[in-house]
């Protein structure tokens, strides 16, 4: 026994002395510490990572080698021949940070030219170089497949504009912040504009100065991330910098002298404790109203409102725009964001981020002229909006305001642990969005009597109303585990729990009683309430490098929802590199799903909207779980299902040149739409349904050639484009009414093609950029536009067996087309020293405005357009008698404000 004990002691002594502990610090080539660097004992699964100050410790065998890897930097291998090994990682000769992404796989990160998935990466500099005031508008002029629009009559939409990738609607793009799900907005888009019937996250609320980079996955990703990722994923990576602070002053104005903008932001950082970090951003901004009303047609207004032509002409002689306010609304915002982390043990790091945004927006409804709201019908209006003198009234109408207060918050707290090569990430994310509305300069015109026989409203009406609002919030728990098992194989798996809450907030009684507040009726008690659901998801993700050039990846996910059941989806992707990684072929096939939002399930409301030729009318939305829906035979909503196919090639033939071309094909089954209004026993109403299947296909092309030496400076070119090959319904309409109007909004309201050509030149202390964005053809069939669709005596659309509208070919049929345009942006930066930066941006340099024309769909339509009087009548119907002559009532795809000048001053300290 003694001999055995001695041998055991000697064995352990040899083993102990055969191991050694190595420590050190890892920095970049500027001397800044790099947190999160992976250190692996070569040929083993033994690993560690650096703390927030770049320090590490690892125990390895005698004679081992250490491999240091970090996103965007060349890997370094060091022989473990000393107890202290400090390492400097450099970008030179390796991949730049803009080439490396973490989005798209739950295992190892890949570069975008050699990844299996198409991903765009934008740096903070890319975003700020656009000169755009908000993050969503910056993406509009950087990503061809990304589109956003500002609707001309805003109402609640003035608080945030609908956006989308690949013409798929805002609800099919998932927004992440540092890889964690961003909460949806509480707003459901119900205007007759792109995005109708959908909702999305408020990405305009995110301060641009807080963003380090943005990774945009242009591929279906429901298997990796869950619902809402049918079209793609936008992952916003926040800054970690603690060494420098930046204060930036921004100002701007349009060439018309309105829309003045003033903003100030601070981005700074500090260490927390010995090894932690905290980066924070504070951003305040104010934008004044920019008004672009049209010159109102007197004959059209006289006909619409039953007024004498002389009275209308007399008023329009004084106010040619009928005092309409139409353009970009006044808004103010305050944004606060933090991003931090700190080690809490040798192997575990705490991380967190949080943001709060407040926005105040003031927009306007259509102005109620005295021939629209005459004193003969409502004499008390002279007391509210005139001089109160019945004999000599000075009443000239009134303009209801729509004012919105938005608060949006999100926060994540999590822990990352690395032990024996296993990476564990556990987090809790909360987020919410609340919108409260106000209507001023309005009146409740309802004839409602109290018990004494007196009018409750009319002459006794308030002129300010609180119509209520909506709120949405969620709580998300994530557990993600991954490991690189070998040089060839990595694995990731995890789970997610999400609980969602949606509320419709009741308005004050005067806002909804009777016909409610003129211009925007409040939420009625029976339509208000709070609803909740939860879901649980699990996934497994594996990646296998068959060879160093051939890689395959597979993911499977299952989710269970409390309100409609479960969904199982999967994804398979691959890439093959050759010619020393200069060319990569890649492709993916996946299934996906999108759960109907709580907004779509439970929203029920009455709303004012403009109906061409009929003025402002009240219509409604009934939800799918209401008694009214059951009486009409409307079925509850189910999840959309999708099939995504992507095939592409990426090439980097030499150091500064990259090109990617990707084909995508997206089939969505049981697509959820808000149908046409229909006359029913409950009035003129619309509802949501899983109505039909669609297919969207196209090409994404991205080309970049940078660091070209011209004289003493460097020149760079970037060309990117999106071409839509197919975007249409591929099945009969099964549950709803879907005519030409909704067909246009769903399928043709975005450019058929969009291209961005950017040229950058840096020389000495100056930088110059010239950006040209080509917006291709867009077509609309607007509400009120003459159509040969056939309707029954109740005004409901008749459909054939395929769900297509029945047509009367003896009647004219028209559509409108927005003419392709190129918008040019110029940027100039000047750095007088290393601390001070001056940037001037002239957006829409050549004052290009949206322009549209009528297009005849048949011979009768062509005959109509040959008659100037009938053509004018059609134009009046679409533009509310020329109030919206630049872009029509239903929207457009770039700004109607013309040239804008923006100047920013940034100081680093």
Long-range contacts (C-beta under 8 A, 24 or more apart in sequence): 17-62, 18-61, 18-62, 19-59, 19-60, 19-61, 19-62, 20-59, 20-60, 20-62, 20-80, 20-83, 21-57, 21-58, 21-59, 21-83, 22-57, 22-58, 22-59, 22-60, 22-66, 22-80, 22-82, 22-83, 22-84, 22-85, 23-55, 23-56, 23-57, 23-58, 23-83, 23-84, 23-85, 24-55, 24-56, 24-84, 24-85, 24-86, 24-87, 25-50, 25-53, 25-54, 25-55, 25-56, 25-86, 25-87, 26-50, 26-54, 26-55, 26-56, 26-68, 26-70, 26-86, 26-87, 26-88, 26-89, 27-54, 27-86, 27-87, 27-88, 27-89, 28-73, 28-88, 28-89, 28-90, 28-91, 29-88, 29-89, 29-90, 29-91, 29-92, 32-243, 34-70, 34-73, 34-89, 35-240, 35-277, 35-341, 36-70, 37-68, 37-69, 37-70, 37-89, 38-68, 38-69, 38-70, 39-66, 39-67, 39-68, 40-66, 40-67, 40-69, 40-421, 40-484, 41-65, 41-66, 41-67, 41-80, 42-66, 42-67, 42-77, 45-420, 45-421, 45-483, 45-484, 45-485, 45-486, 46-420, 46-421, 47-418, 47-420, 47-421, 48-347, 48-418, 49-418, 51-275, 51-343, 51-349, 52-271, 52-275, 52-276, 52-277, 52-341, 52-342, 52-343, 52-349, 53-271, 53-274, 53-275, 55-275, 57-346, 71-97, 71-100, 71-102, 71-109, 72-96, 72-97, 72-98, 72-99, 72-100, 97-121, 97-123, 97-213, 98-122, 98-123, 98-213, 99-658, 101-215, 102-179, 102-215, 102-235, 102-237, 103-176, 103-179, 103-215, 103-216, 103-217, 103-233, 103-235, 104-215, 104-217, 104-219, 104-221, 104-224, 104-233, 105-224, 105-492, 105-541, 105-543, 105-553, 105-555, 106-224, 106-480, 106-482, 106-492, 106-493, 106-494, 106-539, 106-541, 106-555, 107-482, 107-484, 107-490, 107-491, 107-492, 107-541, 107-542, 107-543, 107-553, 108-484, 108-490, 108-543, 112-650, 112-660, 113-584, 113-650, 113-651, 113-652, 113-658, 113-660, 114-575, 114-577, 114-581, 114-584, 114-650, 115-575, 115-584, 115-586, 115-650, 116-551, 116-553, 116-573, 116-574, 116-575, 116-586, 116-587, 116-588, 117-217, 117-218, 117-219, 117-573, 117-586, 117-588, 117-646, 118-217, 118-218, 118-219, 118-586, 118-646, 118-648, 118-660, 118-662, 118-664, 118-700, 119-215, 119-216, 119-217, 119-218, 120-214, 120-215, 120-216, 120-218, 120-702, 120-720, 121-213, 121-214, 121-215, 121-216, 122-213, 122-214, 122-216, 123-212, 123-213, 124-208, 124-209, 124-211, 124-212, 124-213, 124-239, 127-208, 127-211, 127-214, 128-208, 128-209, 128-839, 128-904, 129-769, 129-827, 129-841, 130-771, 130-825, 130-827, 130-841, 130-843, 131-252, 131-825, 131-827, 131-839, 131-841, 131-842, 131-843, 131-900, 131-902, 132-843, 133-250, 133-252, 133-261, 133-263, 133-285, 133-287, 133-902, 134-204, 134-208, 135-203, 135-204, 135-206, 135-207, 135-208, 135-211, 136-161, 136-163, 136-203, 136-204, 137-204, 138-208, 139-163, 139-203, 139-214, 139-216, 139-234, 141-756, 141-771, 141-773, 141-823, 141-825, 142-756, 143-216, 143-720, 143-756, 144-700, 144-720, 144-721, 144-722, 144-754, 144-755, 144-756, 145-218, 145-698, 145-700, 145-722, 145-754, 146-216, 147-194, 147-750, 147-751, 147-754, 147-893, 149-193, 149-194, 149-195, 149-891, 149-892, 149-893, 150-328, 150-891, 150-895, 151-191, 151-193, 151-891, 152-326, 152-327, 152-884, 152-887, 152-888, 152-889, 152-891, 152-892, 152-896, 153-191, 153-326, 153-365, 153-366, 153-610, 153-884, 153-889, 154-329, 154-361, 154-363, 154-402, 155-191, 155-363, 155-365, 155-402, 155-520, 156-187, 156-402, 156-404, 156-435, 156-437, 157-187, 157-189, 157-191, 157-193, 158-329, 158-331, 158-361, 158-363, 158-402, 158-404, 159-187, 159-202, 159-359, 159-361, 159-404, 159-406, 159-435, 160-185, 160-187, 160-202, 160-204, 160-205, 160-406, 161-204, 162-189, 162-193, 162-194, 162-195, 162-198, 162-200, 163-195, 163-200, 163-203, 164-194, 164-195, 164-200, 164-231, 164-750, 165-216, 165-218, 165-231, 165-232, 165-234, 166-218, 166-231, 166-232, 166-664, 166-666, 166-696, 166-698, 166-722, 166-724, 167-696, 167-724, 167-727, 167-747, 167-750, 168-230, 168-231, 168-666, 168-668, 168-696, 169-195, 169-198, 169-231, 169-746, 170-195, 170-198, 170-199, 170-200, 171-198, 171-199, 171-200, 171-228, 171-594, 171-597, 172-228, 172-229, 172-230, 172-231, 172-594, 172-668, 173-200, 173-228, 173-229, 173-231, 173-232, 173-233, 173-234, 174-221, 174-225, 174-226, 174-227, 174-228, 174-229, 174-232, 174-233, 174-234, 175-200, 175-201, 175-203, 175-233, 175-234, 175-236, 176-225, 176-233, 176-234, 176-235, 176-236, 177-206, 177-235, 177-236, 177-238, 177-353, 177-355, 177-410, 177-412, 178-235, 178-236, 178-237, 178-238, 178-339, 178-351, 178-353, 178-412, 179-235, 180-412, 180-414, 180-427, 180-429, 180-476, 180-478, 181-225, 181-226, 181-429, 181-431, 181-474, 181-476, 181-498, 182-236, 182-410, 182-431, 183-408, 183-410, 183-431, 183-432, 183-433, 183-472, 183-473, 183-474, 184-433, 184-472, 184-474, 184-597, 184-599, 185-408, 185-433, 185-435, 185-472, 186-433, 186-434, 186-435, 186-469, 186-470, 186-471, 186-472, 186-502, 186-503, 186-599, 187-433, 187-435, 187-470, 188-470, 188-597, 188-599, 188-600, 188-603, 190-603, 190-605, 190-607, 190-621, 190-674, 191-609, 192-609, 192-741, 192-745, 192-782, 192-783, 192-889, 192-890, 193-745, 193-749, 193-890, 193-891, 194-745, 194-749, 194-750, 194-891, 196-674, 196-742, 196-745, 197-600, 197-672, 197-673, 197-674, 197-688, 198-597, 198-600, 199-597, 199-599, 199-600, 202-357, 202-406, 202-408, 202-433, 203-234, 203-236, 205-333, 205-335, 205-355, 205-357, 205-359, 205-406, 205-408, 206-236, 206-335, 206-337, 206-355, 206-357, 207-265, 207-281, 207-283, 207-335, 207-337, 209-246, 209-248, 209-265, 209-267, 209-281, 209-283, 210-238, 210-239, 210-267, 210-279, 210-281, 210-283, 210-337, 210-339, 210-355, 211-236, 211-237, 211-238, 211-239, 212-237, 212-238, 212-239, 212-240, 213-237, 218-646, 218-662, 218-664, 218-700, 219-588, 219-590, 219-644, 219-646, 219-664, 220-571, 220-588, 220-590, 220-591, 220-592, 220-642, 220-644, 220-646, 220-666, 221-571, 221-590, 221-592, 222-557, 222-569, 222-571, 222-590, 222-591, 222-592, 222-593, 222-594, 222-642, 223-539, 223-555, 223-556, 223-557, 223-569, 223-570, 223-571, 223-590, 223-591, 223-592, 224-539, 224-541, 224-555, 224-557, 224-571, 226-496, 226-498, 226-537, 226-557, 226-559, 227-535, 227-559, 227-593, 227-594, 227-595, 227-639, 228-594, 228-595, 229-592, 230-592, 230-593, 230-594, 230-640, 230-642, 230-644, 230-666, 230-668, 231-666, 238-279, 238-337, 238-339, 238-353, 239-267, 239-269, 239-279, 239-281, 239-339, 240-269, 240-277, 240-279, 240-339, 240-341, 241-267, 241-269, 241-279, 242-269, 242-270, 242-271, 242-277, 242-278, 242-279, 243-269, 244-268, 244-269, 244-908, 244-909, 245-269, 245-908, 245-909, 246-906, 246-907, 246-908, 246-909, 247-906, 247-907, 247-909, 248-904, 248-905, 248-906, 248-907, 249-904, 249-905, 249-906, 250-285, 250-902, 250-903, 250-904, 251-902, 251-903, 251-904, 252-900, 252-901, 252-902, 252-903, 253-900, 253-901, 254-290, 254-897, 254-898, 254-899, 254-900, 254-901, 255-847, 255-898, 255-899, 255-900, 255-901, 256-290, 256-292, 256-897, 256-898, 258-288, 258-289, 258-290, 258-291, 259-287, 259-288, 259-289, 259-290, 259-327, 259-328, 259-897, 259-900, 260-287, 260-288, 261-285, 261-286, 261-287, 261-288, 261-902, 262-286, 272-340, 272-342, 273-342, 275-342, 275-343, 276-340, 276-341, 276-342, 276-343, 276-350, 277-340, 277-341, 277-342, 278-338, 278-339, 278-340, 279-338, 279-339, 279-340, 280-336, 280-337, 280-338, 280-339, 281-335, 281-336, 281-337, 281-338, 282-335, 282-336, 283-333, 283-334, 283-335, 283-336, 284-333, 284-334, 284-335, 285-332, 285-333, 286-331, 286-332, 286-333, 287-328, 287-330, 287-331, 287-332, 288-330, 289-325, 289-327, 289-328, 289-329, 289-330, 289-362, 290-327, 290-328, 290-897, 291-325, 291-326, 291-327, 292-326, 292-327, 292-886, 292-896, 292-897, 293-321, 293-322, 293-324, 293-325, 293-326, 293-327, 293-883, 294-321, 294-324, 294-326, 294-879, 294-882, 294-883, 294-884, 294-885, 294-886, 295-320, 295-321, 295-882, 295-885, 296-320, 296-321, 296-322, 296-324, 296-881, 296-882, 296-883, 297-872, 297-876, 297-881, 297-882, 300-873, 300-876, 300-881, 300-882, 301-369, 301-371, 301-372, 301-881, 302-371, 304-613, 304-615, 304-881, 305-369, 305-371, 305-372, 305-615, 307-371, 307-372, 307-374, 308-371, 311-371, 312-371, 315-369, 315-370, 315-371, 315-396, 319-396, 321-883, 322-367, 322-369, 322-883, 323-367, 323-369, 323-396, 323-397, 323-399, 324-364, 324-366, 324-367, 324-883, 325-363, 325-364, 325-367, 325-399, 326-364, 326-883, 326-884, 327-896, 327-897, 328-895, 328-897, 329-361, 329-362, 329-363, 329-364, 330-361, 330-362, 330-363, 331-359, 331-360, 331-361, 331-362, 332-359, 332-360, 333-357, 333-358, 333-359, 333-360, 334-358, 344-415, 347-417, 347-418, 347-419, 348-415, 348-416, 348-417, 349-415, 349-416, 349-417, 350-413, 350-414, 350-415, 351-412, 351-413, 351-414, 351-415, 351-416, 351-427, 352-411, 352-412, 352-413, 352-414, 353-411, 353-412, 354-409, 354-410, 354-411, 354-412, 355-408, 355-409, 355-410, 355-411, 356-407, 356-408, 356-409, 357-406, 357-407, 357-408, 357-409, 358-405, 358-406, 358-407, 359-404, 359-405, 359-406, 359-407, 359-408, 360-403, 360-404, 360-405, 360-406, 361-403, 361-404, 361-406, 362-401, 362-402, 362-403, 363-401, 363-402, 363-403, 363-404, 364-399, 364-400, 364-401, 364-402, 365-399, 365-400, 365-401, 365-402, 365-442, 365-519, 365-520, 365-608, 366-519, 366-610, 366-616, 366-880, 366-883, 367-397, 367-398, 367-399, 368-397, 368-398, 368-399, 368-400, 368-518, 368-519, 369-396, 369-397, 370-395, 370-396, 370-397, 372-397, 372-615, 373-397, 373-398, 373-518, 378-443, 378-445, 378-458, 380-458, 380-459, 381-443, 383-459, 384-443, 384-463, 385-441, 398-441, 398-442, 398-443, 399-441, 400-439, 400-440, 400-441, 400-442, 400-517, 400-518, 400-519, 400-520, 401-438, 401-439, 401-440, 401-441, 401-442, 402-437, 402-438, 402-439, 402-519, 402-520, 403-437, 403-438, 403-439, 403-440, 404-435, 404-436, 404-437, 404-438, 404-469, 405-435, 405-436, 405-437, 405-438, 406-433, 406-434, 406-435, 407-432, 407-433, 407-434, 408-432, 408-433, 408-434, 414-478, 421-483, 421-484, 421-485, 422-481, 422-482, 422-483, 423-481, 423-482, 423-483, 424-479, 424-480, 424-481, 425-478, 425-479, 425-480, 425-481, 425-494, 426-478, 426-479, 426-480, 427-477, 427-478, 428-475, 428-476, 428-477, 428-478, 429-474, 429-475, 429-476, 429-477, 429-478, 430-473, 430-474, 430-475, 430-476, 431-473, 431-474, 431-476, 432-471, 432-472, 432-473, 432-474, 433-471, 433-472, 433-473, 434-469, 434-470, 434-471, 434-472, 435-469, 435-470, 435-471, 436-466, 436-468, 436-469, 436-505, 437-466, 437-467, 437-468, 437-469, 437-507, 437-520, 438-464, 438-465, 438-466, 438-467, 439-464, 439-465, 439-467, 439-511, 439-517, 439-519, 439-520, 440-464, 440-465, 442-517, 442-518, 442-519, 442-520, 443-517, 443-518, 444-510, 444-511, 444-513, 444-514, 444-515, 444-516, 444-517, 444-518, 445-514, 445-515, 445-518, 446-513, 446-514, 446-515, 446-516, 447-514, 448-513, 448-514, 456-513, 457-510, 457-513, 457-514, 461-510, 462-510, 465-507, 465-508, 465-510, 465-511, 465-516, 465-517, 465-520, 465-522, 466-507, 466-508, 466-511, 466-522, 467-507, 467-508, 467-511, 467-512, 467-516, 467-517, 467-520, 467-521, 467-522, 467-523, 468-504, 468-505, 468-506, 468-507, 468-508, 468-511, 468-522, 468-523, 468-528, 469-505, 469-523, 470-502, 470-503, 470-504, 470-505, 470-599, 471-501, 471-502, 471-503, 471-505, 472-500, 472-501, 472-502, 472-503, 472-598, 472-599, 473-500, 473-501, 474-498, 474-499, 474-500, 474-501, 475-499, 482-541, 487-545, 488-544, 488-545, 488-546, 489-542, 489-543, 489-544, 489-545, 490-542, 490-543, 491-540, 491-541, 491-542, 491-543, 492-539, 492-540, 492-541, 492-542, 493-538, 493-539, 493-540, 493-541, 494-538, 494-539, 495-536, 495-537, 495-538, 495-539, 496-536, 496-537, 496-538, 497-534, 497-535, 497-536, 497-537, 498-534, 498-535, 498-536, 498-537, 499-532, 499-533, 499-534, 500-532, 500-533, 500-534, 500-598, 501-530, 501-531, 501-532, 501-598, 502-530, 502-531, 502-532, 502-597, 502-598, 502-599, 502-602, 503-528, 503-529, 503-530, 503-531, 504-528, 504-529, 504-530, 504-602, 504-603, 504-604, 504-605, 512-606, 515-618, 516-606, 519-608, 519-616, 520-607, 520-608, 521-606, 521-607, 521-608, 521-618, 523-605, 524-605, 524-606, 526-604, 527-604, 527-605, 529-602, 531-598, 531-601, 531-602, 533-561, 533-562, 533-563, 533-598, 534-561, 534-562, 535-559, 535-560, 535-561, 535-562, 535-595, 536-560, 549-576, 549-577, 549-578, 549-581, 550-574, 550-575, 550-576, 550-577, 551-575, 551-576, 559-593, 561-595, 561-639, 563-601, 564-595, 564-596, 564-636, 564-637, 564-638, 564-639, 567-593, 567-595, 567-639, 567-641, 569-593, 581-652, 582-651, 582-652, 582-653, 583-649, 583-650, 583-651, 583-653, 584-649, 584-650, 584-651, 585-648, 585-649, 586-646, 586-647, 586-648, 586-649, 586-650, 586-662, 587-645, 587-646, 587-647, 587-648, 588-644, 588-645, 588-646, 589-643, 589-644, 589-645, 590-643, 590-644, 591-641, 591-642, 591-643, 591-644, 592-641, 592-642, 592-643, 592-644, 593-639, 593-640, 593-641, 593-642, 594-639, 594-640, 594-642, 594-672, 595-639, 596-637, 596-638, 596-639, 596-640, 596-672, 596-688, 600-637, 600-672, 600-674, 600-688, 601-625, 601-636, 601-637, 601-688, 610-783, 610-880, 610-889, 611-783, 611-784, 612-782, 612-783, 612-784, 612-785, 612-877, 612-878, 612-880, 612-889, 613-784, 613-877, 617-684, 618-684, 619-677, 619-683, 619-684, 619-685, 619-686, 620-682, 620-683, 620-684, 620-685, 620-686, 621-674, 621-685, 621-686, 621-687, 622-682, 622-685, 622-686, 622-687, 623-687, 623-688, 624-687, 624-688, 624-689, 628-682, 628-685, 629-687, 631-681, 632-680, 632-682, 632-687, 634-687, 634-689, 634-735, 635-689, 635-690, 635-735, 637-672, 637-688, 637-689, 637-690, 638-670, 638-690, 639-670, 640-668, 640-669, 640-670, 640-671, 640-672, 640-690, 641-668, 641-669, 641-670, 642-666, 642-667, 642-668, 642-669, 643-667, 643-669, 648-700, 655-707, 656-705, 656-706, 656-707, 656-708, 657-704, 657-705, 658-702, 658-703, 658-704, 659-701, 659-702, 659-703, 659-704, 660-700, 660-701, 660-702, 660-703, 661-699, 661-700, 661-701, 662-699, 662-700, 662-701, 663-697, 663-698, 663-699, 664-696, 664-697, 664-698, 664-699, 664-700, 665-695, 665-696, 665-697, 666-695, 666-696, 666-697, 667-693, 667-694, 667-695, 667-730, 668-693, 668-694, 668-695, 668-696, 669-693, 673-736, 673-738, 673-742, 673-746, 674-742, 675-736, 675-737, 675-738, 675-742, 676-736, 676-737, 676-738, 676-739, 676-741, 676-742, 676-797, 678-737, 678-794, 678-796, 678-797, 679-794, 679-795, 679-796, 687-736, 689-734, 689-735, 689-736, 690-734, 690-735, 691-733, 691-734, 691-735, 691-736, 691-738, 692-729, 692-730, 692-731, 692-732, 692-733, 692-734, 692-738, 692-803, 693-729, 693-730, 693-731, 694-727, 694-728, 694-729, 694-730, 694-746, 694-747, 695-726, 695-727, 695-728, 695-730, 696-724, 696-726, 696-727, 697-724, 697-725, 697-726, 697-727, 698-722, 698-723, 698-724, 698-725, 698-726, 698-727, 699-723, 699-725, 706-760, 710-761, 711-763, 712-763, 712-764, 713-761, 713-762, 713-763, 713-764, 714-761, 714-762, 714-763, 715-759, 715-760, 715-761, 716-758, 716-759, 716-760, 716-761, 717-757, 717-758, 717-759, 717-760, 718-756, 718-757, 718-758, 718-759, 718-760, 719-755, 719-756, 719-757, 719-758, 720-755, 720-756, 721-753, 721-754, 721-755, 721-756, 722-753, 722-754, 722-755, 723-752, 723-753, 724-750, 724-751, 724-752, 724-753, 729-803, 731-803, 732-801, 732-802, 732-803, 733-799, 733-802, 733-803, 733-804, 734-803, 737-796, 737-797, 737-799, 738-803, 739-781, 739-787, 739-789, 739-797, 739-805, 740-781, 740-787, 740-789, 740-805, 740-815, 741-781, 741-782, 741-783, 743-781, 744-779, 744-780, 744-781, 744-782, 744-815, 745-780, 745-890, 748-778, 748-779, 748-780, 749-778, 749-780, 749-890, 749-891, 750-778, 750-893, 751-775, 751-776, 751-777, 751-778, 751-820, 751-893, 752-776, 752-777, 752-778, 753-777, 765-830, 765-831, 765-832, 766-828, 766-829, 766-830, 766-831, 767-827, 767-828, 767-829, 767-830, 767-831, 768-827, 768-828, 768-829, 769-825, 769-826, 769-827, 769-828, 770-824, 770-825, 770-826, 770-827, 771-824, 771-825, 771-826, 771-827, 772-822, 772-823, 772-824, 772-825, 773-822, 773-823, 773-824, 773-825, 773-894, 774-820, 774-821, 774-822, 775-818, 775-820, 775-821, 775-822, 775-823, 775-893, 775-894, 776-820, 777-817, 777-818, 777-819, 777-820, 778-817, 778-818, 778-892, 778-893, 779-815, 779-816, 779-817, 779-818, 779-855, 780-815, 780-816, 780-817, 780-818, 780-888, 780-890, 781-815, 781-816, 782-816, 782-878, 782-888, 782-889, 782-890, 783-889, 783-890, 784-877, 784-878, 785-814, 785-815, 785-816, 785-874, 785-877, 785-878, 786-811, 786-812, 786-813, 786-814, 786-861, 786-864, 786-874, 786-877, 787-811, 787-813, 787-814, 788-812, 788-813, 788-857, 788-858, 788-860, 809-858, 809-860, 810-860, 811-860, 812-856, 812-858, 812-860, 812-861, 812-863, 812-864, 813-856, 813-857, 813-858, 813-860, 813-861, 814-854, 814-855, 814-856, 814-857, 814-861, 814-864, 814-865, 814-874, 815-854, 815-855, 815-857, 816-852, 816-853, 816-854, 816-855, 816-878, 816-888, 817-852, 817-853, 817-854, 817-855, 818-850, 818-851, 818-852, 818-892, 818-893, 819-851, 819-852, 819-853, 821-848, 821-850, 821-851, 821-894, 822-848, 823-848, 823-894, 824-848, 834-908, 835-907, 835-908, 835-909, 836-905, 836-906, 836-907, 836-908, 837-904, 837-905, 837-906, 837-907, 837-908, 838-903, 838-904, 838-905, 838-906, 839-903, 839-904, 839-905, 839-906, 840-901, 840-902, 840-903, 841-901, 841-902, 841-903, 841-904, 842-899, 842-900, 842-901, 842-902, 843-899, 843-900, 843-901, 843-902, 844-894, 844-895, 844-897, 844-898, 844-899, 844-900, 845-899, 846-899, 847-898, 847-899, 848-894, 848-898, 849-886, 849-896, 849-898, 850-886, 850-887, 850-892, 850-893, 850-894, 850-896, 852-887, 852-888, 852-892
